Amino acid sequence: MLVDGKWTADWQPVQKKDEKGRFVRQVSGFRNWITPDGSAGPTGTGGFKAEPGRYRLYVAYICPWASRTLMARELKGLQEMIPVTVVNPTLGNQGWAFGGYPGAEEDPLFAAGHLHELYTRADPHYTGRATVPVLWDEKLGVMVNNESADIVRMFDTAFEHLVPSDLRLYPQDLAEEIDVLNPRIYDLLNNGVYKAGFASTQEAYDEAVEGVFTMLGELEERLGNQGPYLFGERLTETDIRTFVTLIRFDAAYHGIFKTNRRQIADYPRLSAYMARILHLPGIIKTVNMDHITRGYYSIKSLNPTGIRPTGPAHVAALLASAAG
């Protein structure tokens, strides 16, 4: 990680743990917002006006948080507005690297070797981990935001006057309900699989796994009561948050994170829901299963040999059907 702008130690998957061995995730440090007129958003400072060709999104296909932003970009039609750079799926000793793997790209702005170099450009004294996604302002040469939840919401509204859309991922009439469900899905499922995989005690693991499958059961039941999406007929950001975990579950989390009580394939409603979202226009382009399995199964502390499984076949078949 970086300490006062200097790379000090090899990358490790566990960022922090509490007294019971629970995995604790780092809080994002750059929280400015792009807005239609450049005024300040809910956090950070102003000066980031929505303009064509000004911003670049750095992502890793392995990362569900980064994939949230890729999905929002596709669903909101921002492909021409926000170019994307994809990093190497394998986390090496210096974290995310550029190039060196099929589908991974070199840094087009600074020819950086690793993502952490962008963090020190943004803040020469930055302390912390260099994470994706990163939303970069090419005009000012600064990092706008590295929090996926913020980026999804700014993509939802900031460019609406430039790229109109009938889709609202965070509609005001559902905002209160979304704000209740999102944290629960995050804690038990999105981050729950990580808390299981990176638990350092049996107690922490058992607690995390129980939460994961409690949430999957609740979602399966919810879809039975009010599909096709989690809030009925309208796709929202909550569906994006849920999908990115579901699509990785059987191929990665079930094995490498030991969340193996059941697969998503064992939940008929969740399976149909996942397929429904995957078949939405552009979404298949946000899922690269080669990068996903390459990345997760390259975590040396969990898989020292680096060998990755070739299945499951039902995930490959689903992706093939969506690719069409």
NORCOR-V970443 format. One line per field, one symbol per residue. phi: phi as a letter, one per 40 degrees, with the letter a starting at -180 (. if undefined). burial: I if it has 9 or more other C-alpha atoms within 8 Angstrom, else O. A space follows every 50 residues. Layout:
# NORCOR-V970443
phi = ???
burial = ???
This chain:
# NORCOR-V970443
phi = .cbfgbcbadcbcccabccbgccbccccbbbcbcbdbgccccbgbchbcc acgcbbbbabcccccccdccccdcccgcdccbcbbbcccccccbgcbcgg adgcbccccbfccbccccccccadbcbiccbbcbbbccccgbccabbccc cdccccbcbdccbcaccbcbcccbdccccccdccccccbdcccccccbcb bccccdcccdcdcccccccccccccaccbcbgcbcbccccdcdccdcccc cbcdccbgcbcabcdcbccccccccccdccdgcdccbbcccccdcccccc cbadcgcbccbccccccccccccg
burial = IIIOIOOOOIIOOOIOIOOOIIIIOOOOOIIIIIIIOIIIIOOIIIOIII OOIIIIIIIIIIIIIIIIIIIIIIIIIIOOIIIOIIIIIIIIOIIIIIIO OOOIIIIOOOOIIIIIIIIIOIOIIIIOOIOIIIIIIIOOOIIIIIIIOI IIIIIIIIIIOOIOOOOIIIOOOOIOOIOOIIOIIIIIIIIIIIIIIIII IOOIIIIIIOIIIIIIOOIIOIIOOIIOIIIIOOIIIIIIIIIIIIIIII IIIIIIIIIOOOIIIOIIIIIOIIIOIIIOOIIIOIOIOOIIIIIIIIII OOIOOIOOOOOOOOIIOIIOOIOO
